[in-house]
């Protein structure tokens, strides 16, 4: 269990990353680190514009690096320290990786105040499909449902 | 503007990917393609377990490939066809890439019925931090806010 002092120490490392990598031109002002047993196992920073990858947020980059390091798709005993509250995409990634804790500094409102869309995406997720700004079209398919049935019958599958 | 027949044709390609790549052992039963001007510019399929990457959902893989191909972090004129309604992580990725449309076959309820967590994550996103299953800890930091202020003053930044 981390103390408040340990949390602040690790969070400051994520904040330092956010500043240094922004200044180096990698992308937006966001940094994240992943800690397991008091050890930093991965660092990430925003690289959206420098790598032309809209998914390259600090948290996502750090998650991919950490999983590559531990050779597993879950990070159950890990804490992610991020300079800003995760956007919905990163929040989803954090749940899929099954983190123990998330520690963050700036909020989604702070992000909105400097022009980032996080709050808008949170609103859209809560909206019914018919009211979303991107058109969502549901085309039910028996073939697609059959693939799901095949999954349930697959003997050698790895659950995640 | 795609017709219903065109939508069904493209969606079937995503469904075929979901079946074939599942059978080949890449991961869960999910496939996606990205279409621009009637042309398929990227394909993706779930690779979570085969690459130890919890972010390697079909839609995310396709988005990263498409952006790499067009050399831009936005896909404004594109449609994503996916064999299943996007999870919150992929939905976030879709908004950040600023797609025109999303066409999907199976629903989040169908995914839940075969053991996938999407619905749970949608619920968690809507929950206040204090009620979430992963602990979210807000540690406000003047240093972190200062980095955001630096961003607003940065002259050579690329907005996204």
Interface residues (C-beta under 8 A of the other chain):
Chain A: X4 X7 X8 X11 X12 X15 X18 X19 X22 X23 X25 X27 X28 X29 X48 X49 X52 X53 X54 X55 X60 X63 X64 X67 X68 X70 X71 X72 X73 X74 X83 X84 X85 X87 X88 X89 X90 X91 X92 X93 X94 X95 X96 X97 X98 X99 X100 X101 X102 X103 X104 X105 X106 X107 X110 X111 X113 X114 X115 X117 X120 X121 X122 X124 X125 X126 X134 X135 X136 X137 X138 X139 X140 X141 X143 X144 X145 X147 X148 X149 X150 X151 X152 X154 X156 X158 X159 X160
Chain B: X4 X7 X8 X11 X12 X15 X18 X19 X22 X23 X25 X27 X28 X29 X48 X49 X52 X53 X54 X55 X60 X63 X64 X67 X68 X70 X71 X72 X73 X74 X83 X84 X85 X87 X88 X89 X90 X91 X92 X93 X94 X95 X96 X97 X98 X99 X100 X101 X102 X103 X104 X105 X106 X107 X110 X111 X113 X114 X115 X117 X120 X121 X122 X124 X125 X126 X134 X135 X136 X137 X138 X139 X140 X141 X143 X144 X145 X147 X148 X149 X150 X151 X152 X154 X156 X158 X159 X160
